[in-house]
Amino acid sequence: MADMKPRDVQVVEIGAGTIALRSRTWDRLKFEVEYGRQKGTTANSYLIQAQDTALIDPPGESFTNLFLDELEHHLYFQRLNYIILSHVNPNRLATLKRLLELAPYATVICSKPGANTLRSVFANQPLNLPSPREDEAQDLGIDYGSDRTLKVHIIRDDESLDLGNGHELQFRFVPTPRHPDAIATYDPATRILYTDKLFGTHVCDDAAFDEHRKVLEEDRRYYFDCLHAAQAPQVEAALDKLEVFPAKIYAPGHGPIVRHSLSLLTLNYRRWCQQQQSQDFSVAMLYTSAYGNTATLAKAIAKGITQAGVAVRLINCEFAEPDEITEAVQVCDGFIIGSPTLAGHPPTQIQTALGIVLSTAAKTKVAGVFGSYGWSGEAIDLIESKLQDAGYPLGFSTIRTKFKPTAEVLQQCEAAGAEFARALSKSRKVRVPRQAADAQTDRTGQAVGRVTGSLCVVTAKHGGKDLGFLTSWVSQAAFNPPAITLAISKEQVGGYLAYPGGSFVLNILKEGRNLRRYFQRTPVPGEDPFVNVATQPATNGCLVLLDALAYLECTVQDRMDCGDHYLLYGLVENGKVLEATGVTAVR
């Protein structure tokens, strides 16, 4: 049976002077616990032997002994010049340490974020290796660990490395929230693009290449949904950077090497990215992770959300600028914050993100909180209480995990993601009225349909002057002809809408656009609330706010004196939806 096969290393020649060493297992590994797969996987490494020799991506520690034994049959370790790390993770470092003991003259090549990880790891566990000459280090751009034994070259975007015989490797920095240190490598001699996490598949079989591409379709999509769906914008940006290379082979970090379906898989990746970004709902997942546990929770929650048909944008706040967080929070339908607890507090990056959320995100947006901790988890409680005090509805019960999450906890996270997606749908139904399915429905009727206790700005004219005030006391009163009722205070109306025949425009505001701030108080003499607002005159002469969601041109038909307010009955004579996909603002 396949699940009884022992682990091994499959060796395949894939180009001139280039072999793939595919460390294979049919067992369940860490990612399979996270994503519920039982098809095994391969950890693909690549060896390029020219005048100089480079090894790309040694496997994780579960393959260390098998891999090094096999590598010794193809390489004299003392002549290994470079070890290229497409991304750095603790699992891969176990093999790297053993390899550097055997190949003491090798230089490690990685991105700057990857080098920072290497320094922190090797500073605590120094290697017993000889130091190179200072002048050689300067020529190669090598940096050192604290004991001056680790040779690291930080690769720059668009930099190249000439191994000889035409193997002039070209590098591109392709960071994503999951792998902020990611680089891709292209070899023009073989036209092989080493893509690491892009274009991979978590399956294990004897086929080194993708001859059975139709069989792989489901597994490839599943891999994309699990690893990349929540970071579709960054994946699409990476594809843009890599399309300059005329590759004929993709050499990914997992699964079959892509040779027969390269164009199709590239198109599928772009299509899948676009599908994610065009979903009806979107979620901003803001997190940091001290030891990888909170990140693991984030991936599992994101998986549950994407499988429910909702787009997720993963943002590692450790590497994100405040402007990126602000933009994500403004455009999303809901947000989720994940944090570890460090010395009883959230990390500084999460405190910054929380401040942005509280000052930017509309209170109607659905929120969620999760995190891992070692002792008491105060950061999770703090974030939860801040969001609840601000009035945000929670889309699932807050998730608290001590130390490393188990398979059961990860399943609960997936379920929480699906629950969050349902909460978004329910929230939208409350905030946005059902639109008529008939495409022939007239535009005035569509605009009237936006009136459901909405936050609006009423504009009118009095003595040749444009006036405006804020209200949410609006209801639809009739269908044919369309009419509304509007409650306005006597202080606001000032007599200019107190009698039948008066004209006004009801501007229905859109969630996320802060037009309300210009009309929250009665303007003082000489003050023009429209000076910073884009407007145009309606057919009745009153102003239309161009950044509103919709507007209605109305005429006062009748009024009722109700104490300190008038209740106006207005006939709707014209109207238009200015932005069909927007969400109606409410108080």
SULPE-V741289 format. One record per residue. RES is the residue in one small letter. SS is DSSP state (H for helix, E for strand, C for the rest). Layout:
res:RES ss:SS
res:RES ss:SS
This chain:
res:m ss:C
res:a ss:H
res:d ss:H
res:m ss:H
res:k ss:C
res:p ss:C
res:r ss:C
res:d ss:E
res:v ss:E
res:q ss:E
res:v ss:E
res:v ss:E
res:e ss:E
res:i ss:E
res:g ss:E
res:a ss:C
res:g ss:C
res:t ss:E
res:i ss:E
res:a ss:E
res:l ss:E
res:r ss:E
res:s ss:E
res:r ss:E
res:t ss:E
res:w ss:C
res:d ss:C
res:r ss:C
res:l ss:C
res:k ss:H
res:f ss:H
res:e ss:H
res:v ss:H
res:e ss:H
res:y ss:H
res:g ss:C
res:r ss:C
res:q ss:C
res:k ss:C
res:g ss:C
res:t ss:E
res:t ss:E
res:a ss:E
res:n ss:E
res:s ss:E
res:y ss:E
res:l ss:E
res:i ss:E
res:q ss:E
res:a ss:C
res:q ss:C
res:d ss:C
res:t ss:E
res:a ss:E
res:l ss:E
res:i ss:E
res:d ss:C
res:p ss:C
res:p ss:C
res:g ss:C
res:e ss:H
res:s ss:H
res:f ss:H
res:t ss:H
res:n ss:H
res:l ss:H
res:f ss:H
res:l ss:H
res:d ss:H
res:e ss:H
res:l ss:H
res:e ss:C
res:h ss:C
res:h ss:C
res:l ss:C
res:y ss:C
res:f ss:H
res:q ss:H
res:r ss:H
res:l ss:C
res:n ss:C
res:y ss:E
res:i ss:E
res:i ss:E
res:l ss:C
res:s ss:C
res:h ss:C
res:v ss:C
res:n ss:C
res:p ss:H
res:n ss:H
res:r ss:H
res:l ss:H
res:a ss:H
res:t ss:H
res:l ss:H
res:k ss:H
res:r ss:H
res:l ss:H
res:l ss:H
res:e ss:H
res:l ss:H
res:a ss:C
res:p ss:C
res:y ss:C
res:a ss:C
res:t ss:E
res:v ss:E
res:i ss:E
res:c ss:E
res:s ss:C
res:k ss:H
res:p ss:H
res:g ss:H
res:a ss:H
res:n ss:H
res:t ss:H
res:l ss:H
res:r ss:H
res:s ss:H
res:v ss:H
res:f ss:H
res:a ss:H
res:n ss:H
res:q ss:C
res:p ss:C
res:l ss:C
res:n ss:C
res:l ss:C
res:p ss:C
res:s ss:C
res:p ss:C
res:r ss:C
res:e ss:H
res:d ss:H
res:e ss:H
res:a ss:H
res:q ss:H
res:d ss:H
res:l ss:H
res:g ss:C
res:i ss:E
res:d ss:E
res:y ss:C
res:g ss:C
res:s ss:C
res:d ss:C
res:r ss:C
res:t ss:C
res:l ss:C
res:k ss:C
res:v ss:E
res:h ss:E
res:i ss:E
res:i ss:C
res:r ss:C
res:d ss:C
res:d ss:C
res:e ss:C
res:s ss:E
res:l ss:E
res:d ss:E
res:l ss:C
res:g ss:C
res:n ss:C
res:g ss:C
res:h ss:C
res:e ss:E
res:l ss:E
res:q ss:E
res:f ss:E
res:r ss:E
res:f ss:E
res:v ss:C
res:p ss:C
res:t ss:C
res:p ss:C
res:r ss:C
res:h ss:C
res:p ss:C
res:d ss:C
res:a ss:C
res:i ss:E
res:a ss:E
res:t ss:E
res:y ss:E
res:d ss:E
res:p ss:C
res:a ss:C
res:t ss:C
res:r ss:C
res:i ss:E
res:l ss:E
res:y ss:E
res:t ss:E
res:d ss:E
res:k ss:C
res:l ss:C
res:f ss:C
res:g ss:C
res:t ss:C
res:h ss:C
res:v ss:C
res:c ss:C
res:d ss:C
res:d ss:C
res:a ss:C
res:a ss:C
res:f ss:E
res:d ss:C
res:e ss:C
res:h ss:C
res:r ss:H
res:k ss:H
res:v ss:H
res:l ss:H
res:e ss:H
res:e ss:H
res:d ss:H
res:r ss:H
res:r ss:H
res:y ss:H
res:y ss:H
res:f ss:H
res:d ss:H
res:c ss:H
res:l ss:H
res:h ss:C
res:a ss:H
res:a ss:H
res:q ss:H
res:a ss:H
res:p ss:H
res:q ss:H
res:v ss:H
res:e ss:H
res:a ss:H
res:a ss:H
res:l ss:H
res:d ss:H
res:k ss:H
res:l ss:H
res:e ss:C
res:v ss:C
res:f ss:C
res:p ss:C
res:a ss:C
res:k ss:C
res:i ss:E
res:y ss:E
res:a ss:E
res:p ss:E
res:g ss:C
res:h ss:C
res:g ss:C
res:p ss:C
res:i ss:E
res:v ss:E
res:r ss:C
res:h ss:C
res:s ss:C
res:l ss:H
res:s ss:H
res:l ss:H
res:l ss:H
res:t ss:H
res:l ss:H
res:n ss:H
res:y ss:H
res:r ss:H
res:r ss:H
res:w ss:H
res:c ss:H
res:q ss:H
res:q ss:H
res:q ss:H
res:q ss:H
res:s ss:C
res:q ss:C
res:d ss:C
res:f ss:C
res:s ss:E
res:v ss:E
res:a ss:E
res:m ss:E
res:l ss:E
res:y ss:E
res:t ss:C
res:s ss:C
res:a ss:C
res:y ss:C
res:g ss:C
res:n ss:H
res:t ss:H
res:a ss:H
res:t ss:H
res:l ss:H
res:a ss:H
res:k ss:H
res:a ss:H
res:i ss:H
res:a ss:H
res:k ss:H
res:g ss:H
res:i ss:H
res:t ss:H
res:q ss:H
res:a ss:C
res:g ss:C
res:v ss:C
res:a ss:E
res:v ss:E
res:r ss:E
res:l ss:E
res:i ss:E
res:n ss:E
res:c ss:C
res:e ss:C
res:f ss:C
res:a ss:C
res:e ss:C
res:p ss:H
res:d ss:H
res:e ss:H
res:i ss:H
res:t ss:H
res:e ss:H
res:a ss:H
res:v ss:H
res:q ss:H
res:v ss:H
res:c ss:C
res:d ss:C
res:g ss:E
res:f ss:E
res:i ss:E
res:i ss:E
res:g ss:E
res:s ss:C
res:p ss:C
res:t ss:C
res:l ss:E
res:a ss:C
res:g ss:C
res:h ss:E
res:p ss:C
res:p ss:C
res:t ss:H
res:q ss:H
res:i ss:H
res:q ss:H
res:t ss:H
res:a ss:H
res:l ss:H
res:g ss:H
res:i ss:H
res:v ss:H
res:l ss:H
res:s ss:H
res:t ss:H
res:a ss:C
res:a ss:C
res:k ss:C
res:t ss:C
res:k ss:C
res:v ss:E
res:a ss:E
res:g ss:E
res:v ss:E
res:f ss:E
res:g ss:E
res:s ss:E
res:y ss:E
res:g ss:C
res:w ss:C
res:s ss:C
res:g ss:C
res:e ss:H
res:a ss:H
res:i ss:H
res:d ss:H
res:l ss:H
res:i ss:H
res:e ss:H
res:s ss:H
res:k ss:H
res:l ss:H
res:q ss:H
res:d ss:H
res:a ss:H
res:g ss:C
res:y ss:C
res:p ss:C
res:l ss:E
res:g ss:C
res:f ss:C
res:s ss:C
res:t ss:C
res:i ss:E
res:r ss:E
res:t ss:E
res:k ss:E
res:f ss:C
res:k ss:C
res:p ss:C
res:t ss:C
res:a ss:H
res:e ss:H
res:v ss:H
res:l ss:H
res:q ss:H
res:q ss:H
res:c ss:H
res:e ss:H
res:a ss:H
res:a ss:H
res:g ss:H
res:a ss:H
res:e ss:H
res:f ss:H
res:a ss:H
res:r ss:H
res:a ss:H
res:l ss:H
res:s ss:H
res:k ss:H
res:s ss:H
res:r ss:H
res:k ss:H
res:v ss:H
res:r ss:H
res:v ss:C
res:p ss:C
res:r ss:C
res:q ss:C
res:a ss:C
res:a ss:C
res:d ss:C
res:a ss:C
res:q ss:C
res:t ss:C
res:d ss:C
res:r ss:H
res:t ss:H
res:g ss:H
res:q ss:H
res:a ss:H
res:v ss:H
res:g ss:C
res:r ss:C
res:v ss:C
res:t ss:C
res:g ss:C
res:s ss:C
res:l ss:C
res:c ss:E
res:v ss:E
res:v ss:E
res:t ss:E
res:a ss:E
res:k ss:E
res:h ss:E
res:g ss:C
res:g ss:C
res:k ss:E
res:d ss:E
res:l ss:E
res:g ss:E
res:f ss:E
res:l ss:E
res:t ss:E
res:s ss:C
res:w ss:C
res:v ss:E
res:s ss:E
res:q ss:E
res:a ss:E
res:a ss:E
res:f ss:E
res:n ss:C
res:p ss:C
res:p ss:E
res:a ss:E
res:i ss:E
res:t ss:E
res:l ss:E
res:a ss:E
res:i ss:E
res:s ss:E
res:k ss:H
res:e ss:H
res:q ss:H
res:v ss:H
res:g ss:C
res:g ss:C
res:y ss:C
res:l ss:C
res:a ss:C
res:y ss:C
res:p ss:C
res:g ss:C
res:g ss:C
res:s ss:E
res:f ss:E
res:v ss:E
res:l ss:E
res:n ss:E
res:i ss:E
res:l ss:C
res:k ss:E
res:e ss:C
res:g ss:C
res:r ss:C
res:n ss:C
res:l ss:H
res:r ss:H
res:r ss:H
res:y ss:H
res:f ss:C
res:q ss:C
res:r ss:C
res:t ss:C
res:p ss:C
res:v ss:C
res:p ss:C
res:g ss:C
res:e ss:C
res:d ss:C
res:p ss:C
res:f ss:C
res:v ss:C
res:n ss:C
res:v ss:C
res:a ss:C
res:t ss:E
res:q ss:E
res:p ss:E
res:a ss:C
res:t ss:C
res:n ss:C
res:g ss:C
res:c ss:C
res:l ss:E
res:v ss:E
res:l ss:E
res:l ss:C
res:d ss:C
res:a ss:C
res:l ss:C
res:a ss:E
res:y ss:E
res:l ss:E
res:e ss:E
res:c ss:E
res:t ss:E
res:v ss:E
res:q ss:E
res:d ss:E
res:r ss:E
res:m ss:E
res:d ss:E
res:c ss:E
res:g ss:C
res:d ss:C
res:h ss:E
res:y ss:E
res:l ss:E
res:l ss:E
res:y ss:E
res:g ss:E
res:l ss:E
res:v ss:E
res:e ss:E
res:n ss:E
res:g ss:E
res:k ss:E
res:v ss:E
res:l ss:C
res:e ss:C
res:a ss:C
res:t ss:C
res:g ss:C
res:v ss:C
res:t ss:E
res:a ss:C
res:v ss:C
res:r ss:C
